[in-house]
Amino acid sequence: MKNLLFFDIDGTLAIGKKVPESTKKALKIVREKGDLVFICTGRALSYVELFFSDYADGFVCSNGRFGIMGDKVLYNCPLTREQIISFTHTLRELDAGFMFFDERAGYYEGPDEQFDACAAVWMPGFLKRIR
C-alpha cells in the first residue's frame, strides 16, 4: 500500500525555486519505497511543473482548486465568471490590488511598484496586467 505525502513549497520543500540536496535525497527515498509525493501550493500548475516536476507524482495547485497526477486531472474547480466579476468589483471598491491566475497565466491589477515584485515570483511572461 502506498502512502500519499503532501508538501508545501516555501520553507518546506524549497527555498524559493531551489530544492536543497538533502530534500531531493529524502524525496527520492520516499518515492523509491512506493509512496506518492504531492506538492500543494497556491501557485499555478505551469510554475510547479517547471520547477518541481522531478520531485513529485502530482500537484494540488491554485490554492486547492486544481489537482493533477501525471497527465490525469483529478480535480478542477475554477472560479466562475460571476465570482471573478464580484470579487474584482469588491476589491476595486476597496482600492485593493489583486491577482487571479489559471494553470498557464496570471492576471494582476494593482500598484505598479508591486507588479515587479509579484512577477519575479513567477516565470517570465506569466503575470500580465489587466488594468
NORMOJO-V579051 format. One record per residue. RES is the residue in one small letter. SS is DSSP state (A for helix, B for strand, O for the rest). PHI is phi as a letter, one per 20 degrees, with the letter a starting at -180 (999 if undefined). OMEGA is omega as a letter, one per 20 degrees, with the letter a starting at -180 (NA if undefined). Layout:
res->(RES;RES)
ss->(SS;SS)
phi->(PHI;PHI)
omega->(OMEGA;OMEGA)
This chain:
res->(m;k;n;l;l;f;f;d;i;d;g;t;l;a;i;g;k;k;v;p;e;s;t;k;k;a;l;k;i;v;r;e;k;g;d;l;v;f;i;c;t;g;r;a;l;s;y;v;e;l;f;f;s;d;y;a;d;g;f;v;c;s;n;g;r;f;g;i;m;g;d;k;v;l;y;n;c;p;l;t;r;e;q;i;i;s;f;t;h;t;l;r;e;l;d;a;g;f;m;f;f;d;e;r;a;g;y;y;e;g;p;d;e;q;f;d;a;c;a;a;v;w;m;p;g;f;l;k;r;i;r)
ss->(O;O;O;B;B;B;B;O;O;B;O;O;O;B;B;O;O;B;O;O;A;A;A;A;A;A;A;A;A;A;A;A;O;O;O;B;B;B;B;B;O;O;O;O;A;A;A;A;A;A;A;A;A;A;A;O;O;B;B;B;B;A;A;A;O;B;B;B;B;O;O;B;B;B;B;B;O;O;O;O;A;A;A;A;A;A;A;A;A;A;A;A;A;O;O;O;O;B;B;B;B;O;O;O;O;B;B;B;B;O;O;A;A;A;A;A;A;A;A;A;A;O;O;O;O;O;B;B;B;O;O)
phi->(999;e;e;d;d;d;c;e;e;f;m;d;e;b;d;m;d;d;e;f;g;f;f;g;f;f;f;f;f;g;f;f;f;n;f;d;d;d;d;d;b;e;f;e;g;g;f;f;f;f;d;c;f;f;d;b;e;a;c;d;d;l;l;n;e;b;c;b;c;m;e;e;f;e;b;b;c;f;f;f;g;f;f;f;f;f;f;f;f;f;f;f;f;e;l;d;f;b;b;d;b;d;f;c;b;d;c;d;c;r;g;g;f;e;g;f;f;f;f;f;f;e;e;g;n;f;e;c;f;d;b)
omega->(a;r;r;r;a;a;r;r;a;r;r;a;a;r;a;r;a;r;r;a;a;r;r;a;a;r;r;r;a;a;r;r;r;r;a;a;r;r;r;a;r;a;a;a;a;r;a;r;a;a;a;a;r;a;a;r;a;a;r;a;r;r;r;a;a;r;a;r;a;r;a;r;a;a;r;a;a;r;r;r;r;r;a;r;r;a;a;r;a;a;r;r;r;a;a;r;r;r;r;r;r;a;a;a;r;a;a;r;a;a;a;a;r;a;a;r;r;a;a;r;a;r;a;r;a;a;a;r;r;r;NA)
